[in-house]
Amino acid sequence: MERFVYTASPSRIVFGADSIDQLPAEIERLGAQRALVLCTPNQRGQAQAIADRLPGRVAWIFDEAAMHVPIETARRARALASELKADCALAVGGGSTVGLGKAIALESGLPIIAVPTTYAGSEATPIYGITEGGLKKTGRDPRVLPRVVIYDPKLTLSLPLDLTVTSAINAMAHAAEGLYAHDGNPVISLMAEEGIRACAASLQPLRENPRDLPARSLALYGAWLCGTVLGAVSMGLHHKLCHTLGGTFDLPHAQVHTVVLPHALRYNASAAPEAMARIAKALGVADAPMGFFELARTHGAAVSLKAIGMPANGLEQAVDLAVSNQYPNPRPLDSVALRTLLDRALDGAPPGP
């Protein structure tokens, strides 16, 4: 076996149905007294219900979390946390909300408790992203890793089926790229393969019954594994493209991951055959890129960038941004090949040969 380095994340994970009941005890464990509750406008009701479990310990509910964490929103939340003397952030929601908590913690060191209601995986990583002037900048900092994550599958029961599918595929994208990461290791590869298997296996039962609690639990378990992969190793072309497309053209996060993943995997397939074999095995298919394309299409997700709002005249800019800074990827970046990739993704064509 080759030498490797593996660093475990120090987050405390509380997993299982009704685990939200443990929230007061987890707040107590942190020694916190004034929680700033974060959510999107659409999740205000759910955040309020969770805040009601903490009588006397909620400083405010800030319901302005938005995709890709606009810097203006981050600044307002930071100022409010300081003004109210909040001593922890309670992020209720998906990647947008957890990302906002990270933007606060990045400057203040405020501890985060994450209560995920999607399968984004951001809660399992020390990675942050903030969008300014149409460009999404990402980085890693241990201060932004949530101290506690409460995974309660009952909180995902109301997640619409279309978002369930794209959120789960977004999670699987983390694991897929983890399998060919230049700094990967056997532990992360095990998590990645199992995370893909669990998320993929949850989708058919949830298509038949979106309130299937065991299937929701399986998806959330898979998402945690996939998020752990994202936080432990470097991501490649797929994530670079998605951050570029999402931050620059304001495309929905999970949907853009769903569309781009099959094409990014095809681009890297010849340079990462072992990773493709493990992905295919986890999905139960013969071909990994086509497996993800069919998974999305079978479960009703959009498979074209055009369908989720990407302008055709923005592709050249996207390619330029994607190759502007070199980053680890199994196959060298080629502008012509990337433009072909994006052309196919724009039109919803299957991943190329």
C-alpha positions in Angstrom: 0.0 0.0 0.0 1.2 3.5 -0.9 2.0 6.0 1.9 -0.8 8.5 2.6 -1.9 11.2 5.0 -5.4 11.3 6.5 -6.7 14.1 8.8 -10.0 13.5 10.5 -12.4 16.4 10.9 -13.1 17.3 14.6 -16.8 17.9 14.1 -19.2 16.3 16.5 -21.9 14.4 14.5 -25.3 13.7 16.0 -27.2 11.4 13.6 -30.7 9.9 13.5 -34.4 10.5 13.5 -35.4 13.0 16.2 -31.8 13.9 16.9 -32.9 17.6 16.8 -34.2 16.9 20.3 -30.5 17.0 21.3 -30.1 20.6 20.2 -30.5 22.2 23.6 -27.9 19.9 25.1 -25.5 20.6 22.2 -25.8 24.3 22.7 -25.2 23.7 26.4 -22.1 21.6 25.6 -20.7 24.6 23.6 -21.4 26.9 26.6 -23.3 29.2 24.3 -26.0 31.6 25.4 -27.0 33.7 22.4 -27.5 31.9 19.1 -27.9 33.8 15.8 -30.2 31.5 13.8 -29.5 31.5 10.0 -31.9 30.4 7.2 -33.1 31.4 3.8 -36.4 33.3 3.4 -38.2 30.1 2.4 -37.1 28.3 5.5 -38.1 30.9 8.0 -40.9 28.7 9.4 -38.7 25.7 9.9 -35.9 27.8 11.5 -38.5 29.4 13.8 -39.7 26.0 14.9 -36.2 25.0 15.8 -35.5 28.3 17.5 -38.5 27.7 19.7 -36.6 24.8 21.2 -34.2 27.3 22.7 -36.2 29.7 24.8 -34.1 32.6 26.0 -31.1 31.5 23.9 -31.9 33.0 20.4 -30.5 36.4 19.7 -32.2 36.8 16.3 -33.3 34.9 13.2 -31.5 36.1 10.2 -33.4 34.9 7.1 -31.4 36.4 4.3 -29.1 33.4 3.3 -28.8 33.2 -0.4 -27.0 31.0 -3.0 -23.3 31.4 -3.4 -23.1 33.7 -0.3 -23.1 37.2 -1.7 -20.5 39.3 0.2 -23.1 42.0 0.9 -25.3 39.4 2.8 -22.2 38.1 4.6 -21.3 41.6 5.8 -24.8 42.2 7.1 -24.9 39.0 9.0 -21.4 39.6 10.5 -22.4 43.0 11.6 -25.6 41.7 13.2 -23.8 38.9 15.0 -21.4 41.5 16.5 -24.1 43.9 17.4 -26.2 41.3 19.2 -23.1 39.7 20.9 -24.1 36.3 19.5 -21.8 33.6 20.7 -22.7 30.9 18.2 -24.4 30.6 14.8 -27.2 28.0 14.3 -27.4 27.3 10.5 -30.7 25.6 9.6 -30.9 24.6 5.9 -28.6 23.7 3.0 -25.4 24.8 1.6 -26.4 28.5 1.2 -27.2 28.8 4.9 -24.2 26.8 6.2 -22.1 28.9 3.8 -23.4 32.1 5.4 -22.5 30.7 8.8 -19.0 30.1 7.5 -18.7 33.6 6.2 -19.4 34.9 9.7 -17.0 32.4 11.4 -14.2 33.2 9.0 -13.7 36.7 10.5 -15.1 36.2 14.0 -14.4 32.6 14.9 -18.0 32.2 15.9 -18.7 28.5 16.5 -21.3 27.0 14.1 -24.0 24.4 14.8 -25.3 23.1 11.5 -28.7 21.5 11.1 -28.8 20.3 7.4 -32.1 20.0 5.6 -30.6 19.1 2.3 -27.8 16.9 1.1 -25.3 19.6 0.2 -22.5 18.4 2.5 -21.1 21.9 3.2 -21.6 21.2 6.9 -18.9 18.5 6.8 -16.1 20.7 5.4 -13.7 23.6 6.3 -14.4 25.0 2.8 -16.0 28.4 2.4 -17.2 30.3 -0.6 -18.1 34.0 -1.0 -19.3 35.7 -4.2 -18.2 39.3 -4.9 -18.5 41.2 -8.2 -19.8 38.1 -10.0 -16.8 35.9 -9.0 -17.1 33.1 -6.4 -13.9 32.8 -4.3 -13.4 29.7 -2.2 -10.9 28.7 0.4 -10.2 26.4 3.4 -10.0 27.5 7.0 -10.5 25.4 10.1 -12.4 28.2 11.8 -15.4 27.6 9.4 -15.9 23.9 10.1 -19.1 23.5 12.1 -18.4 22.3 15.7 -21.6 20.2 15.8 -23.7 18.8 13.0 -27.2 17.5 13.8 -28.4 15.1 11.0 -32.1 14.5 11.6 -33.7 12.9 8.5 -37.1 14.0 9.6 -36.1 17.5 8.8 -35.6 16.5 5.1 -39.1 14.9 4.7 -40.5 18.1 3.2 -37.7 18.6 0.7 -39.3 18.5 -2.7 -38.5 15.5 -4.9 -36.7 17.6 -7.6 -34.4 19.2 -5.0 -33.9 15.9 -3.3 -32.5 14.4 -6.6 -30.2 17.3 -7.5 -29.1 17.7 -3.9 -28.1 14.1 -3.7 -26.3 14.2 -7.0 -24.5 17.3 -5.8 -23.3 15.3 -2.8 -22.2 12.4 -5.0 -20.1 14.9 -7.1 -18.0 15.5 -4.0 -17.3 11.8 -3.7 -16.7 11.2 -7.4 -14.0 13.8 -7.5 -12.5 12.6 -4.2 -11.9 9.2 -5.9 -9.3 10.8 -8.3 -8.0 13.6 -6.0 -4.2 13.9 -6.1 -4.2 13.9 -2.3 -6.6 11.1 -1.8 -6.2 8.1 0.4 -7.7 4.7 1.0 -9.9 5.9 3.9 -11.5 8.7 1.8 -11.9 6.4 -1.1 -14.0 4.0 1.0 -16.1 6.9 2.2 -16.5 8.1 -1.3 -17.7 4.8 -2.8 -20.1 4.2 0.1 -21.4 7.7 -0.1 -22.2 7.4 -3.8 -23.8 4.0 -3.2 -26.0 5.2 -0.3 -27.2 8.4 -2.1 -27.9 6.6 -5.3 -29.8 3.8 -3.6 -32.1 6.3 -1.8 -33.5 7.9 -4.9 -35.8 5.2 -6.3 -37.6 4.7 -2.9 -37.9 8.5 -2.5 -39.3 8.7 -6.0 -42.0 6.3 -5.0 -42.6 7.9 -1.6 -40.8 11.2 -0.8 -41.6 10.7 2.9 -39.9 7.3 3.2 -37.9 7.9 6.4 -35.4 5.0 6.0 -34.6 6.3 2.4 -34.2 9.8 3.8 -31.8 8.5 6.4 -29.8 6.6 3.8 -29.5 9.8 1.7 -28.4 11.9 4.6 -25.9 9.3 5.7 -24.5 9.2 2.1 -24.4 13.0 2.0 -22.4 13.1 5.3 -19.8 10.7 3.8 -19.7 12.7 0.5 -19.3 15.9 2.4 -16.5 14.5 4.5 -14.7 13.5 1.3 -15.1 17.1 0.0 -13.6 18.5 3.2 -10.6 16.1 3.2 -9.2 16.2 -0.3 -8.8 18.5 -3.2 -11.5 18.9 -5.9 -10.8 19.1 -9.6 -12.4 20.3 -12.9 -16.0 19.5 -12.0 -16.1 21.8 -8.9 -14.1 24.5 -10.6 -16.6 24.6 -13.5 -19.6 24.6 -11.1 -18.2 27.4 -9.0 -17.5 29.4 -12.1 -20.9 28.8 -13.6 -22.8 29.2 -10.4 -21.0 32.3 -9.1 -20.7 34.2 -12.4 -24.1 33.4 -13.9 -26.1 32.9 -10.7 -27.2 29.3 -11.6 -28.8 27.1 -8.9 -26.0 25.3 -7.1 -27.3 21.7 -6.9 -28.7 21.8 -10.4 -25.5 23.0 -12.0 -23.6 20.2 -10.3 -26.2 17.7 -11.6 -25.8 18.9 -15.2 -22.0 19.2 -15.3 -21.0 16.0 -13.4 -21.4 13.5 -16.3 -19.5 15.7 -18.7 -16.7 16.5 -16.2 -16.3 12.8 -15.4 -16.1 11.9 -19.2 -13.4 14.6 -19.6 -11.3 12.9 -16.8 -12.3 9.3 -17.5 -9.2 8.2 -19.5 -6.9 9.7 -16.9 -8.7 8.1 -13.9 -9.8 4.6 -14.9 -9.7 3.2 -11.3 -11.9 6.0 -10.0 -14.4 5.5 -12.9 -14.6 1.8 -12.1 -15.3 2.5 -8.4 -18.0 5.1 -9.3 -19.6 2.7 -11.7 -19.6 -0.1 -9.1 -21.3 2.2 -6.5 -24.0 3.2 -9.0 -24.4 -0.3 -10.3 -23.7 0.6 -13.9 -21.2 -0.1 -16.6 -20.1 3.5 -17.3 -19.8 6.1 -14.6 -20.4 9.3 -16.7 -23.4 7.8 -18.5 -24.6 6.4 -15.2 -24.9 9.8 -13.6 -26.5 11.3 -16.8 -29.2 8.5 -16.7 -29.7 8.8 -12.9 -30.5 12.5 -13.3 -32.8 12.0 -16.3 -34.6 9.0 -14.8 -35.5 10.9 -11.7 -36.6 14.1 -13.6 -33.7 16.4 -13.0 -32.6 18.9 -15.7 -29.7 17.7 -17.8 -29.0 20.8 -19.7 -27.4 24.1 -18.6 -29.9 25.9 -20.9 -32.8 24.6 -18.8 -31.4 26.1 -15.6 -30.7 29.5 -17.0 -27.2 29.4 -18.6 -26.8 31.9 -21.5 -25.1 30.4 -24.5 -23.1 33.6 -25.0 -21.5 33.0 -21.6 -19.7 29.8 -22.4 -16.5 31.4 -23.6 -16.2 33.4 -20.5 -16.8 30.3 -18.4 -14.0 28.5 -20.2 -11.6 31.4 -19.7 -12.4 31.5 -16.0 -12.0 27.8 -15.6 -8.5 27.7 -17.0 -7.3 31.0 -15.5 -5.8 29.4 -12.4 -4.3 26.0 -12.6 -5.4 23.4 -10.1 -4.9 19.6 -9.7 -7.0 17.6 -12.2 -6.3 14.1 -13.6 -6.3 15.4 -17.2 -4.6 18.7 -18.2 -7.0 21.5 -18.9 -7.6 22.2 -22.6 -9.7 25.2 -23.6 -11.0 23.6 -26.8 -12.0 20.3 -25.0 -13.6 22.3 -22.2 -15.7 24.3 -24.7 -16.9 21.1 -26.3 -17.8 19.8 -22.8 -19.8 22.9 -22.0 -21.5 22.9 -25.4 -22.8 19.4 -24.8 -23.8 20.3 -21.2 -25.6 23.4 -22.5 -27.8 21.4 -24.9 -28.3 18.4 -22.6 -26.5 15.9 -24.8 -25.2 12.8 -23.2 -21.5 12.9 -22.1 -19.3 12.6 -25.1 -17.3 9.6 -26.2 
